Amino acid sequence: MSGMPLGSGACCPPRAEGITYLEIGPRRIRVGMMGLEVVFQQLYAMDRRPEEATDAELVGMARKSNYIPERAATEADYAVALRGAYARFYARQEKNGSLGFPVQPPRYSGAAIVQNQAKRA
């Protein structure tokens, strides 16, 4: 044994840049995931609230940079953890508005959509 505390080695850095740690499932297994900040920024830019993002969307976007086993129960556990992490991210953005665009991205009204369709015709 090297005498170093757990989580201090190269395989499991305690606070590495770009890694978000989530607790997965009822046993609360701690998993480091890469690229979640980008995933959450994309969801926020799409004006997707945490309760509006689907489990498949959350898991699918996270899976692009992370291994998530393809078992329904495991995917559901990951979705719960991802939704919680995204809800915390979303609350920070709503409070700070720090993405460089309006805190509430504009929603298109029906009139704007009709005008855009008329321009194309």
Backbone bond lengths (Angstrom), bond angles and torsions (degrees), N, CA, C in turn:
res aa  C-N    CA-C-N  psi(-1)  N-CA   C-N-CA  omega(-1)  CA-C   N-CA-C  phi
1 M - - - 1.452 - - 1.524 108.84 -
2 S 1.282 117.09 144.30 1.451 120.63 -176.57 1.522 112.62 -87.62
3 G 1.302 118.00 -12.31 1.460 120.73 -177.82 1.520 113.11 83.35
4 M 1.345 117.46 -0.44 1.464 120.69 178.55 1.521 109.14 -81.80
5 P 1.328 117.72 144.51 1.466 119.65 178.85 1.522 111.15 -66.07
6 L 1.332 116.05 151.53 1.459 120.89 177.12 1.519 109.87 -56.72
7 G 1.314 115.44 143.28 1.458 119.95 178.04 1.510 112.98 84.44
8 S 1.330 117.66 5.73 1.457 118.95 -179.19 1.522 111.67 -104.76
9 G 1.319 118.43 0.16 1.455 121.81 -178.63 1.511 112.16 -85.16
10 A 1.316 115.41 176.30 1.454 121.28 -177.57 1.523 112.25 -65.19
11 C 1.353 117.00 -29.62 1.463 118.38 -177.59 1.521 112.71 -78.59
12 C 1.289 118.13 -24.95 1.461 121.10 -174.27 1.527 111.27 -135.40
13 P 1.325 118.17 64.35 1.452 118.34 -178.73 1.523 111.06 -63.39
14 P 1.337 118.05 137.09 1.453 119.96 -176.08 1.529 113.77 -65.33
15 R 1.299 119.03 -35.96 1.463 122.22 179.85 1.520 109.28 -144.57
16 A 1.304 116.93 75.98 1.457 121.06 -179.88 1.518 109.42 -89.18
17 E 1.311 115.32 147.29 1.465 121.51 178.92 1.524 109.94 -60.57
18 G 1.315 117.22 130.11 1.450 121.85 176.60 1.508 115.86 82.55
19 I 1.333 118.17 4.59 1.461 120.90 178.47 1.521 108.97 -110.62
20 T 1.315 115.43 129.10 1.459 122.30 176.47 1.522 107.21 -110.82
21 Y 1.318 116.59 131.74 1.459 120.97 -179.95 1.519 110.10 -97.71
22 L 1.335 115.62 128.80 1.458 122.48 178.90 1.522 109.05 -121.56
23 E 1.317 115.94 152.47 1.459 121.37 172.75 1.520 107.16 -102.75
24 I 1.329 114.85 119.21 1.461 121.68 -171.43 1.521 110.70 -106.08
25 G 1.338 115.04 131.70 1.454 121.74 171.73 1.512 115.22 74.19
26 P 1.325 115.56 177.97 1.472 121.00 -176.50 1.531 112.73 -65.39
27 R 1.341 116.69 -24.95 1.467 119.07 177.73 1.524 111.81 -85.20
28 R 1.343 116.16 -3.64 1.467 123.19 176.77 1.531 112.00 55.07
29 I 1.320 115.64 50.21 1.455 121.74 178.34 1.522 108.12 -71.54
30 R 1.322 116.38 127.34 1.465 121.66 -176.46 1.530 109.33 -83.61
31 V 1.353 114.68 124.41 1.454 121.80 -177.43 1.526 108.44 -128.70
32 G 1.335 116.09 132.20 1.461 121.01 174.29 1.514 109.78 -89.67
33 M 1.327 116.50 129.87 1.460 120.80 -179.15 1.521 109.80 -124.34
34 M 1.329 114.98 139.76 1.458 121.43 -178.88 1.522 110.69 -95.89
35 G 1.327 115.70 148.40 1.452 121.53 170.30 1.512 116.61 75.81
36 L 1.325 118.62 11.06 1.469 118.61 -178.27 1.521 112.13 -68.77
37 E 1.315 117.47 -30.67 1.470 119.82 178.39 1.537 109.64 -59.35
38 V 1.318 116.49 -41.76 1.469 120.93 178.48 1.527 110.53 -66.86
39 V 1.327 116.92 -43.22 1.465 120.95 177.75 1.523 109.88 -58.25
40 F 1.326 116.28 -46.73 1.463 120.25 -177.86 1.527 111.21 -67.54
41 Q 1.315 117.88 -36.61 1.467 120.90 176.66 1.527 110.21 -63.54
42 Q 1.322 116.79 -39.79 1.467 120.47 178.41 1.521 111.13 -64.95
43 L 1.318 116.72 -45.28 1.467 120.32 178.36 1.522 110.78 -61.37
44 Y 1.322 116.22 -42.19 1.471 120.79 -179.38 1.524 110.41 -65.75
45 A 1.337 116.58 -41.55 1.462 120.91 179.11 1.530 111.51 -64.12
46 M 1.349 116.73 -28.33 1.463 121.42 176.92 1.526 111.21 -83.07
47 D 1.337 116.18 4.73 1.465 122.57 179.64 1.527 111.94 61.77
48 R 1.339 114.84 35.42 1.464 120.48 -179.29 1.525 109.13 -95.36
49 R 1.325 116.36 116.50 1.464 121.57 176.20 1.528 108.52 -73.90
50 P 1.346 117.77 155.81 1.467 119.97 -179.48 1.527 113.38 -53.76
51 E 1.315 117.29 -40.60 1.469 119.84 -178.39 1.533 111.86 -75.58
52 E 1.330 118.45 -13.00 1.464 122.04 179.50 1.532 112.59 -91.18
53 A 1.321 116.73 -24.27 1.466 120.37 -179.94 1.529 108.57 -70.59
54 T 1.318 116.18 131.01 1.464 119.33 -179.47 1.525 110.39 -80.31
55 D 1.320 115.47 159.60 1.464 120.26 176.43 1.531 109.81 -58.80
56 A 1.326 117.08 -44.01 1.463 121.13 -178.97 1.527 111.20 -62.70
57 E 1.315 116.49 -37.89 1.467 121.20 178.91 1.526 110.73 -66.14
58 L 1.323 116.98 -48.25 1.464 121.44 -179.78 1.524 111.46 -61.48
59 V 1.322 116.25 -50.67 1.466 120.90 -178.03 1.532 109.85 -66.83
60 G 1.321 117.40 -42.75 1.464 120.74 -179.24 1.518 112.74 -61.27
61 M 1.325 116.83 -43.53 1.466 120.24 179.67 1.527 111.05 -68.58
62 A 1.315 117.74 -40.67 1.463 121.51 179.47 1.524 110.76 -68.76
63 R 1.315 116.59 -32.95 1.465 121.96 -176.99 1.533 111.81 -66.50
64 K 1.317 118.36 -21.41 1.467 121.11 -179.80 1.528 111.74 -60.84
65 S 1.334 117.28 -29.37 1.468 121.31 -178.76 1.520 113.08 -118.87
66 N 1.326 117.86 1.66 1.461 121.26 -173.70 1.519 110.76 -142.25
67 Y 1.317 115.21 150.87 1.461 119.67 173.88 1.523 108.49 -83.76
68 I 1.329 115.86 123.78 1.460 122.62 173.80 1.525 105.41 -129.67
69 P 1.331 117.53 117.61 1.466 119.84 -178.83 1.531 111.74 -55.04
70 E 1.326 115.50 142.51 1.463 121.22 -178.78 1.517 111.03 -89.31
71 R 1.321 115.42 64.90 1.465 123.31 174.13 1.524 106.51 -126.43
72 A 1.305 116.61 132.40 1.467 121.13 -173.73 1.526 112.68 -53.61
73 A 1.321 117.86 -46.03 1.468 120.43 -177.65 1.536 110.75 -65.48
74 T 1.325 116.35 -39.66 1.467 120.27 179.62 1.523 110.33 -68.65
75 E 1.327 116.73 -42.71 1.463 120.11 177.71 1.521 110.85 -61.18
76 A 1.326 117.30 -39.10 1.470 120.97 178.20 1.533 110.60 -63.89
77 D 1.330 117.25 -40.80 1.469 120.75 177.47 1.526 110.85 -63.12
78 Y 1.332 116.66 -43.21 1.465 120.50 177.65 1.533 110.24 -63.32
79 A 1.329 117.01 -41.63 1.469 120.59 -179.21 1.522 111.04 -60.09
80 V 1.330 117.46 -41.62 1.471 121.05 178.51 1.527 110.09 -61.77
81 A 1.324 116.62 -46.06 1.469 120.43 -179.45 1.528 111.48 -66.78
82 L 1.324 116.72 -41.34 1.470 120.56 179.12 1.521 111.50 -65.05
83 R 1.331 116.35 -40.79 1.471 119.83 178.84 1.527 110.65 -63.07
84 G 1.332 116.74 -40.70 1.464 120.11 178.02 1.513 111.67 -63.56
85 A 1.340 116.66 -43.41 1.468 120.55 178.57 1.524 110.44 -65.65
86 Y 1.335 117.04 -40.33 1.463 119.85 178.61 1.530 110.66 -67.18
87 A 1.314 118.10 -37.48 1.473 120.94 178.00 1.531 110.30 -61.26
88 R 1.334 117.24 -39.99 1.469 120.34 177.20 1.529 110.71 -66.52
89 F 1.338 116.88 -42.94 1.463 121.56 176.77 1.526 109.99 -60.11
90 Y 1.334 116.38 -47.29 1.466 122.01 -177.82 1.536 110.89 -60.40
91 A 1.321 116.19 -43.53 1.472 120.16 179.60 1.529 110.58 -62.36
92 R 1.342 116.72 -40.58 1.478 119.51 177.56 1.516 110.95 -63.41
93 Q 1.335 117.14 -41.90 1.461 120.25 -179.59 1.520 111.46 -66.05
94 E 1.312 116.53 -40.91 1.461 120.11 178.55 1.520 110.76 -63.17
95 K 1.323 116.15 -36.57 1.471 121.16 -179.43 1.521 110.95 -74.82
96 N 1.342 117.09 -44.35 1.465 121.17 -172.86 1.516 114.40 -100.08
97 G 1.316 117.70 -27.27 1.463 120.82 -177.63 1.517 112.24 56.74
98 S 1.330 117.67 48.78 1.452 120.62 -169.60 1.529 115.36 -101.37
99 L 1.311 120.02 19.19 1.457 120.04 179.85 1.526 112.91 -90.88
100 G 1.319 118.41 -6.28 1.448 120.35 179.75 1.521 113.37 91.22
101 F 1.310 118.04 8.87 1.450 121.74 172.75 1.516 107.57 -136.68
102 P 1.332 118.44 167.88 1.459 119.15 -175.76 1.526 112.46 -53.20
103 V 1.328 115.51 146.19 1.464 120.82 -178.98 1.518 109.84 -57.28
104 Q 1.293 117.86 -43.02 1.457 121.98 175.98 1.518 107.35 -106.32
105 P 1.347 118.93 96.99 1.457 119.40 178.91 1.523 109.62 -55.54
106 P 1.336 117.00 140.05 1.463 119.39 -175.18 1.522 111.49 -63.57
107 R 1.306 115.92 138.79 1.464 121.82 173.49 1.524 106.78 -98.41
108 Y 1.328 115.07 141.61 1.449 118.33 179.06 1.521 109.93 -78.30
109 S 1.296 114.87 135.39 1.463 118.95 176.07 1.524 108.23 -84.19
110 G 1.275 115.24 164.07 1.453 119.99 177.66 1.515 111.78 -58.43
111 A 1.356 116.60 -36.23 1.465 120.61 179.80 1.521 110.79 -64.03
112 A 1.331 117.29 -40.17 1.468 120.76 -179.72 1.522 110.47 -65.36
113 I 1.319 117.21 -38.61 1.467 120.76 179.38 1.520 110.13 -66.11
114 V 1.336 117.21 -42.92 1.465 121.65 179.61 1.530 109.49 -63.49
115 Q 1.349 117.13 -41.68 1.462 120.77 179.24 1.524 110.65 -63.01
116 N 1.342 117.28 -42.42 1.466 120.94 179.41 1.525 110.66 -64.50
117 Q 1.321 117.91 -38.94 1.458 121.04 179.51 1.528 109.84 -68.62
118 A 1.337 117.45 -36.88 1.464 121.35 179.42 1.516 110.15 -65.89
119 K 1.331 118.07 -37.22 1.466 121.65 179.26 1.512 111.50 -65.06
120 R 1.334 117.27 -34.79 1.451 121.97 -178.67 1.533 111.79 -73.24
121 A 1.334 116.73 -28.01 1.469 121.19 -174.93 1.507 112.77 -73.29
